[in-house]
Amino acid sequence: MAIKSHKNGFGFATKSLHWVMALLILSAFTIGWYMDFLPLGMAKLEWMSRHKSLGVTILTLTILRIVWRLCEPTPQALSPHKLERGAAKLGHLGLYGVMIAMPLSGWMMSSAANFPVSVFGLFTLPNLVGPDKELFETLRTVHWALSWTIVVLVGTHIAAALKHHFIDRDATLRRMLPGSGSDAPSRPSTRKQKESSL
């Protein structure tokens, strides 16, 4: 399997980043949801630390993925519909934006609460803002809103992939699956095959 993507499929690096980030986002959201139900104490602080560490990792990988995407060709979209291709681009831009904004809002929220962000106990990030209770409350609301925004965007992303696979019957989903060849061919739907044979 090629490391870099090409016009017909995604390379190993892009696929790896995609699925690792998907797992990290799911883990960060699950931990964030779980720790909200915990009473203030050592257990909650430990889960908060893990949540922050995952957030910083997601932020770093998002930046890396953007840089990598700019350095390699983007596979051709398989949808014949211009509106659908445009919506896909907007959806991807939205995901990138939220994957940057959400960790940053969490980092700023911790800074405003005067709690340093330790990354897996290896190093501590500098505070982005000074202690500010009012700013902390605002950022907590922003962080909460962004968390549900990413749920909607990821849900839409999954629904679109399933639509391509089961309705359009093209290779959009298959060419991003781990272990699939980067040359996965486009497979037109049965309906389109019938239409082209008429």
N, C-alpha and C positions, 0 to 999 in steps of 0.2 A: 504494500500500500504506500502510495506517495505521501511524503510529509506535507507538501503544499497542495492546496486545492487547484483545480483547473476548471475549464468551462463546463465539464460534464459531471463533476462531483467534488465532494469535500475531501481534503487530505486528513492525515492522521492527527496533525496538531490541532486543527479546527474541531474535529470530532471530539478529541480528548478534552479540550477546553470546554466545549459545549456540555458534555455530560458531567464533568467534574463540577462545573459551576451550577448545573441543575441540582446536583446532590447537595452542594453547599447551601444553595438558596433554600431548598426544602428543609435542611437541617436547621438553618438559622431561623426560619419562620416557625418551625416546630418548637425550638427551644424558647423563642420569644413568646410564643403563645403559652407554653408550659410555665415559664417563670413568672408570668403575670398572676398566676394562681397561688404562688408560694408566698408565705408570710415573710416579712423582712427578717433576714438572718443569714448565717453563713452559707446555707444551701443555696439561697436565692442569689447571693453575691457570687458564688462559684459559677452558677449557670449564666449569670449576667456576663461574667468574664469570658466564658466560652462563646456566648452570643456575640460579644464585641470582637473577639478574635476572628470568628468566622466572617463578620462584617468587613473587617480590614482585609482579610484574604479575598473576599469577593470583590472589593474595590480594586485591589491590586491586579487580580486576574481580569477584571473588566477592562482596565487600562491596557493590560497586555494583549487582550483579545482585539481591542480596537486597533492597536498598533499593528498587530499581526494581520488583521483584515486589510489594512491599508497597504500591506507589503505583498499581498498575494491576489491573484485574480478571483473574482466572485463567480461561482457557478451560475450558468444560465437558469433563470426562473422557468419552470415548466408550465406555468399557467399561461394560456393564450389570451387571457383577459387583462387588459391594461389596468382597469380599476382594481382588480385583485392583486396585481403586482405592486401597484402603488400602496395599497393597504398593507401589504406584507412589509414593504420598506418602512412605512410609518410605524408599524408594530415593532419592528426591530429597533428603530431609533428610540421608541418609547422605552423598550426594555433596557437598552444601553443607558438611557438617561436616568431611569429609576435605579439601576444597579450602581450608578455613581452617586446619585442624590441621597439614596437611603443610608448607605454607610456613612456618608459625610454628615447627614443630619444626626445620626446616632453619635458620631464622634463629637460633634458640636454640643449635643445634648449632655454628654458626659462631662465635657469641659465646663459648660454652664453650671452643672451640679457640683463642680470641683472634684470630680472623680476621674483619675487618670485612666487612660485606655492602655492596658497591658496586653500585648499580643502573645498568647500562649506562654506567658511568664518569661519570654525571651528578651523583650525590650518594651519600653513604654513610650507611647507617642506623646508629642508635646500638646498642650492645650491649644485649641483653635480660638477660644474666646475666654474671657475672664468669668469668674463666678457671677451668675445673674439668675435669680429665681424666676423672674418673669420670662426671660428668654428661654429658660429651661422648659417651662410649661408650654410655650409656643412651639418649641422644637419637638416636644413630646407628641403634640397633636400632629405636627407635620410628619413625624416618623411613623405614627400610627396610620395616617392617611396614605402614605407611600407604601406601607406594608400591604394594604388592601388594593392599592393600585397595581402592585406587582402581581398579586393574586389574579386580578382581572386580566392583565396582559399575558401572564403565563397560561391561564386558562384558555384565552383566545388563541394563543400560539399552539397549544395542544389540539384544540378543536380544529384549527386550520390544517394541521398536519394529518389528523385523522380524516378530514374531508378529502384531502388530496389522495390519501391511501385507499379509502373505501368507496368514494364516490367518483373522483376523477381517475382513480387507478393509475396514477403516475408514480415516478420514483422519488418524489419530494421527501417522503419520510424514510424510505429504504436507504437512500444514499447518505443519510445522517446516522444510521444505526451503527453501533460498534461492530466491527468485524466484517461489515459489508465492503465490497470493493468500491474504490472512488470512481470507477467507471460505470456505476450502475446506470443502465440505459433507461431512457424514458419509455414507459409502457402506456400507450394511449388507451383510453377507456374503451370498453366493448361498444358503447354507443357510437364513439367517434370512428371506430374501425368499421362499423356497419355503414355509417354515413359516407366514409371515404370509398366504400366498395360499390356504392350506388351510382 
